[in-house]
Amino acid sequence: MSTKQRGSVSSITRDGSKTWFWAIRLDVVGQDQRQCKRFGYPTRTAATAALDHVRELLAVAGSDDHTRRLVGDLVVTRSRRGGELPAVEEVRRRYGAGLDPAAATPTVEEWCVEWLATKRRVRPATRAAYEYRLETYFYPHLGDVPLDRLRADHVTAALDWLDARNAVVAAALAAGTRVPSDPLDRRATPRVVGPATQRLLLDALAMALNGAIKRRLIAFNAAREVDPPEAERHAARVWSPDQVAAFLGHAETTGDELLPLWRLVVLRGLRRGEVTGLRWDDLDLDARTLRVERTLTATGPRGAVTGPPKTASSRRTVSLSPGDVAALAAHRSAQLRARLAAGAAYDAGPGGGWVFARADGSPTPPYAVNRRFTALAVAAGVPVIRVHDGRHTAATLGLEGGLATRLVSDQLGHSKTAITQDTYQHVRRARLDAAAETVDDLVFGTRAERTTANEPPLD
């Protein structure tokens, strides 16, 4: 019997009214010729059209018995639960792409949650960052879209909303007014999201969709069909030795409790996450060393998680100066006094407690470090730079001071000196220029002597 001849349409009278239903026998996984019925159609025409839809779905599989049984399962499940059968073209497209034509399609949010749960090999901080980006910027716009219906237009619309929201936020900040609320904005404190961050958002979505492709849930990656915004690469801004001295001098004069943190950033080159992730057990003040064993990473405006250092070479021992040791020792004494005063309210945790802890013993979050750093720079009268530019400052000071590139590379935790050389090429250029003048001085005399020799004789 052909597929078109299967099934029948009949009527039934209940409570004095006639309704129509269709019935068909079809093969499902593990069972042949299972009967399936669906009631509730007002006319024979409506019931016949519904049965024809079922027949067309079964016909998609052709002679593929396994796929036909999968479609049979889909028809039985949807009919029993009163659900809507998928469009024939959609099932045909999925079958043609090698996907399971009868698979239940999750929404974008449902799939992303499942995908994140499987990311066990990534660092906890990375997983948390993916979760924040997807939940904050894409779920409000794409979360309810069926995964296999997601198109580039959906993703573009989400980014277009972000551009428009950026304009609103920027205008409010410029005017010194409150940022207007928006139900699609889940951020506690809206801020302008630049091109570089937008690329990270798009990358997170693209990785989640790649996972769906591997699971054969979708055939293409909608996020990869969207052109990412162009992100300008800004050269690192660094402080001069005088500016570093002014900044640290101001922090010391005002009794800033994070003075040793600033020293470790702008003089020793620790990353923000490395310095906020320090525990007292990582320090040996007698030996004047500290070990970088973990990093504290921001996962959003108000969240942070600990994880391993950025790379294998980032796990390193850093030498401290006598000034660093003195600042850390004073900080330790002040913290112990605060800890005694707080009593049971202070949670030191394992590892001797956090070096840079808040009043309750928890680590100082990265966002708080950013705000404090900026405020201190303004108060000290030095240019405002990023905390990460403080790390660049430490590297630049070392190279300008004549330290070998290998030493600076080890201090920063770079895996290769080539990374240090490429990143701080501006310093190398200045040193090469100075070297060229040094050779000239050796041959022709000092610059002062050459200037004097070229001056016209006095009358």
C-alpha positions in Angstrom: 0.0 0.0 0.0 1.5 3.4 -0.9 1.9 6.3 1.5 -0.9 8.3 -0.1 -3.3 5.4 0.5 -2.7 5.2 4.2 -5.1 6.5 6.7 -8.8 7.4 6.7 -11.1 10.3 7.7 -14.2 9.6 9.8 -16.7 11.5 11.9 -18.0 11.0 15.4 -21.0 12.5 17.2 -20.6 13.6 20.8 -23.2 15.6 22.8 -25.2 16.0 19.7 -22.5 17.6 17.6 -20.4 16.0 14.9 -16.6 16.3 14.7 -14.1 14.7 12.3 -10.9 12.8 13.0 -8.2 11.1 11.0 -6.5 7.8 11.7 -3.4 6.2 10.2 -1.1 3.2 10.9 2.5 4.1 10.7 5.9 2.6 11.7 7.7 4.1 14.7 11.0 3.2 16.3 10.6 -0.3 17.8 7.1 -0.9 16.5 5.4 -1.6 13.2 2.0 -0.3 12.1 1.2 1.7 15.2 -2.2 3.3 15.0 -2.4 7.1 15.5 -5.6 9.2 15.7 -6.3 12.9 16.1 -9.8 14.3 16.8 -11.4 17.7 16.9 -11.7 18.8 13.3 -14.9 20.8 12.5 -15.2 19.5 8.9 -14.1 16.6 6.7 -12.1 19.0 4.6 -10.0 20.1 7.6 -9.4 16.5 8.8 -8.4 15.5 5.3 -6.0 18.3 4.9 -4.4 17.4 8.2 -4.1 13.7 7.2 -2.5 14.8 3.9 0.1 16.8 5.9 1.0 13.6 7.8 1.3 11.6 4.6 3.6 14.3 3.1 5.8 14.2 6.2 6.2 10.5 6.0 7.0 10.7 2.3 10.0 12.9 3.0 11.9 9.9 4.2 11.3 8.0 1.0 12.7 4.5 1.3 14.8 5.4 4.4 13.2 3.2 7.0 15.0 4.7 10.0 14.1 8.2 9.1 10.5 7.3 8.3 10.2 5.8 11.8 11.7 8.9 13.4 9.1 11.0 11.6 6.4 8.5 12.7 7.5 9.1 16.3 7.2 12.8 15.7 3.7 12.5 14.4 2.5 10.3 17.3 4.1 12.6 19.9 2.8 15.8 18.5 -0.7 14.3 17.9 -1.0 12.9 21.4 0.0 16.2 23.0 -2.1 18.4 20.8 1.0 20.0 19.3 1.6 21.5 15.9 3.2 19.3 13.2 6.3 20.9 11.6 6.1 22.2 8.1 6.9 19.7 5.4 9.6 22.0 3.8 11.3 22.4 7.1 11.5 18.6 7.6 12.7 18.2 4.0 15.4 20.8 4.5 16.7 19.2 7.7 16.7 15.8 6.0 18.5 17.1 3.0 21.2 18.7 5.3 21.8 15.4 7.0 20.1 16.5 10.2 17.6 14.6 12.2 14.3 15.7 10.6 12.3 14.7 13.6 14.5 16.1 16.3 12.8 18.4 18.8 14.3 21.9 18.1 15.4 23.8 21.2 15.3 27.6 21.4 18.5 29.5 21.1 18.5 30.1 24.9 17.8 26.4 25.7 20.6 25.3 23.4 23.1 27.8 24.8 22.4 26.7 28.3 23.0 23.1 27.3 26.1 24.0 25.4 27.6 25.9 28.4 26.9 22.9 30.6 29.1 20.8 28.4 32.1 23.2 28.3 34.0 21.3 31.0 37.5 21.8 29.6 37.4 25.6 29.5 38.5 27.6 32.5 35.6 28.5 34.9 36.2 32.2 34.2 35.9 31.7 30.5 32.7 29.7 30.9 31.3 32.5 33.2 32.3 35.1 30.6 30.4 33.2 27.8 27.4 32.9 30.0 27.3 36.6 30.9 27.7 37.7 27.2 25.0 35.3 26.0 22.5 35.9 28.8 22.9 39.7 28.8 23.2 40.6 25.2 21.5 37.8 23.2 18.8 36.0 25.2 16.6 39.1 25.4 16.6 39.3 21.6 17.1 35.7 20.4 16.4 33.5 23.4 12.9 32.4 22.2 13.8 31.9 18.6 13.9 28.2 17.6 17.5 27.3 17.0 16.9 26.0 13.5 15.0 29.2 12.6 17.8 31.5 13.6 19.1 33.7 10.8 21.7 36.4 10.3 18.9 39.0 10.4 18.1 38.0 14.0 21.7 38.5 15.1 22.1 41.7 13.1 19.0 43.1 14.8 20.4 42.4 18.2 23.6 44.2 17.3 21.6 47.1 15.8 19.8 47.4 19.1 23.1 47.6 20.9 24.3 50.4 18.7 21.1 52.3 19.3 21.4 51.7 23.1 25.0 52.9 23.0 23.8 56.2 21.6 21.3 56.5 24.4 23.8 55.7 27.1 26.5 58.0 25.7 24.0 60.9 25.5 22.9 60.4 29.1 26.5 60.2 30.3 27.4 63.3 28.4 24.4 65.2 29.9 25.0 63.8 33.4 21.5 62.3 33.5 20.2 58.9 34.4 20.3 56.4 31.6 16.7 55.7 30.5 15.5 52.1 31.3 15.0 49.6 28.5 13.3 46.2 29.1 15.8 44.6 26.8 18.8 45.8 28.7 19.6 43.4 31.6 22.6 45.3 32.8 22.5 46.9 36.3 24.7 49.7 35.0 24.4 50.4 31.3 27.6 51.4 29.5 28.8 52.0 26.0 29.9 48.7 24.4 32.7 49.2 21.9 33.6 47.3 18.8 36.1 45.1 20.4 33.6 43.9 23.0 30.9 43.5 20.4 33.3 41.1 18.6 33.7 39.1 21.8 29.9 38.9 22.1 29.5 37.7 18.5 32.3 35.1 19.0 30.5 33.7 22.1 27.3 33.2 20.1 29.2 31.7 17.1 30.9 29.2 19.3 27.6 28.1 20.8 26.2 27.7 17.3 29.2 25.7 16.2 28.4 23.3 19.0 24.9 22.9 17.6 26.3 22.2 14.1 28.5 19.4 15.6 25.4 17.9 17.2 23.6 18.1 13.8 20.9 20.4 15.2 21.5 23.1 12.6 23.2 23.2 9.2 24.9 26.7 9.3 26.1 29.3 11.7 24.0 32.5 11.6 26.5 34.4 13.7 29.3 33.8 11.2 27.2 35.3 8.4 27.3 38.7 10.3 30.2 41.0 9.6 31.8 41.8 13.0 32.3 45.5 13.8 35.7 46.9 13.1 37.7 47.2 16.3 40.5 49.8 16.3 43.8 48.6 17.8 44.9 51.3 20.2 48.5 51.6 21.2 49.2 51.1 24.9 49.5 54.3 26.9 52.2 54.3 29.5 53.3 56.6 32.3 56.7 58.2 32.4 58.9 57.5 35.5 57.9 60.9 36.9 54.2 60.1 36.4 54.6 56.7 38.1 56.4 58.5 41.0 53.6 61.0 41.2 50.9 58.4 41.2 52.5 56.1 43.8 53.5 59.2 45.9 49.9 60.3 46.0 48.7 56.9 46.9 51.2 56.7 49.8 50.5 60.2 51.0 46.8 59.7 51.1 47.2 56.3 52.8 45.5 54.3 50.0 45.1 50.8 51.3 45.8 49.4 47.8 49.2 51.0 47.5 51.0 47.6 47.3 48.6 46.5 44.6 49.5 49.6 42.5 53.2 48.9 43.0 52.8 45.3 41.8 51.0 46.5 38.7 53.0 49.5 37.6 56.4 48.4 38.8 56.3 44.5 38.6 53.8 44.2 35.7 51.2 41.9 37.2 47.9 41.6 35.4 44.8 42.9 37.2 43.5 39.3 37.7 46.8 38.1 39.0 47.2 40.7 41.6 43.6 40.6 42.8 43.9 36.8 43.0 46.9 36.8 45.3 46.7 35.0 48.7 49.1 35.5 51.5 50.4 32.0 51.1 51.6 33.0 47.6 54.0 35.6 49.2 57.4 35.1 50.9 58.3 38.5 52.2 61.6 37.2 53.7 62.7 35.9 50.3 61.2 38.9 48.6 59.2 36.8 46.1 55.6 36.1 45.2 54.1 33.2 43.2 51.4 33.8 40.6 49.2 30.7 41.1 45.7 31.9 40.1 43.8 34.7 38.5 40.6 36.5 39.5 38.5 37.2 36.4 35.6 39.5 36.0 32.5 37.8 34.5 30.4 40.9 34.3 30.0 44.3 36.0 29.5 42.6 39.4 30.9 39.1 39.2 34.3 37.4 39.3 35.6 33.8 39.5 39.0 32.4 40.2 40.9 30.1 37.8 44.4 29.1 36.7 46.7 31.8 35.3 46.3 32.9 31.7 49.0 30.6 30.3 51.5 28.1 31.6 54.2 30.7 31.5 52.0 33.1 33.5 52.4 30.8 36.5 55.7 32.3 37.7 57.8 33.7 40.6 58.1 37.5 40.7 60.9 39.2 42.6 60.0 42.1 44.9 61.9 45.2 45.8 62.5 46.3 49.4 59.9 49.0 48.8 57.3 46.4 47.7 58.1 44.3 50.8 57.7 47.3 53.1 54.4 48.3 51.5 53.1 44.7 51.7 54.2 44.2 55.3 52.4 47.4 56.3 49.3 46.3 54.4 49.4 42.9 56.2 49.5 44.6 59.6 46.6 46.8 58.8 44.6 43.9 57.4 45.2 41.8 60.6 43.9 44.7 62.7 40.8 45.0 60.6 40.3 41.3 60.7 40.5 41.2 64.5 38.0 44.1 64.7 35.6 42.4 62.3 35.6 39.1 64.3 33.4 36.4 62.9 32.1 38.6 60.1 35.5 38.3 58.4 35.9 35.2 56.2 39.6 34.7 55.5 39.1 31.5 53.6 41.9 29.1 52.7 45.4 30.0 51.6 46.0 32.6 54.3 43.3 34.8 53.0 43.3 37.3 50.1 46.1 39.8 50.0 43.8 42.5 48.8 40.6 41.8 50.6 37.5 43.8 51.3 36.1 44.4 54.8 34.4 41.0 54.9 37.5 39.1 53.7 36.3 38.6 50.2 38.7 39.5 47.3 38.6 43.0 45.9 36.7 42.6 42.6 38.3 43.7 39.3 35.7 46.4 38.7 36.5 48.1 42.0 40.2 48.1 41.1 39.4 49.9 37.8 37.4 52.6 39.5 40.0 53.2 42.2 42.8 53.3 39.8 41.1 55.9 37.6 40.1 58.1 40.6 43.7 58.0 42.0 45.1 58.9 38.6 42.9 62.0 38.4 43.7 63.0 42.0 47.4 62.6 41.3 47.3 64.8 38.3 48.6 62.1 35.9 47.0 60.9 32.6 44.2 58.4 33.0 45.2 55.0 31.6 43.8 51.5 32.0 45.0 49.2 34.7 46.4 46.9 32.0 48.4 49.9 30.7 50.0 49.9 34.2 51.4 46.5 33.2 52.7 48.0 30.0 54.2 50.8 32.0 56.2 48.3 34.2 57.5 46.6 31.0 58.5 49.9 29.5 60.3 51.1 32.6 62.3 47.9 32.7 63.3 48.1 29.1 64.1 51.8 29.2 66.1 51.1 32.4 68.3 48.7 30.5 67.0 45.4 31.6 67.5 42.5 29.2 64.4 41.5 27.2 64.6 38.0 28.7 64.3 39.4 32.2 61.4 41.6 31.4 59.7 38.7 29.5 60.1 36.5 32.6 58.7 39.2 34.9 55.6 39.6 32.7 55.0 35.9 32.2 55.4 35.9 28.4 56.1 32.5 26.9 58.6 33.9 24.4 60.8 37.0 24.3 59.4 37.6 20.8 56.1 38.5 22.4 57.8 41.1 24.6 59.8 42.4 21.6 56.8 42.8 19.4 54.6 44.4 22.1 57.2 46.9 23.2 58.7 47.6 19.8 58.5 51.4 20.5 60.9 51.0 23.4 63.3 48.9 21.3 63.2 51.6 18.6 64.2 54.3 21.1 67.0 52.1 22.5 68.3 51.4 19.0 68.2 55.1 18.2 70.2 55.8 21.4 72.6 53.0 20.4 73.2 54.7 17.0 74.0 57.9 18.8 76.3 56.1 21.2 78.4 54.8 18.3 78.6 58.3 16.8 79.7 59.7 20.1 82.5 57.1 20.3 83.7 58.0 16.8 83.1 61.7 16.6 82.8 62.8 20.2 79.8 63.6 22.4 76.7 65.5 21.1 77.8 68.5 23.1 81.2 68.4 21.6 79.8 68.1 18.0 77.4 71.0 18.7 80.3 73.2 19.9 82.5 72.3 17.0 79.8 73.3 14.5 79.1 76.6 16.2 80.5 79.7 14.4 83.4 81.4 16.3 82.5 84.2 18.7 83.4 87.7 17.7 
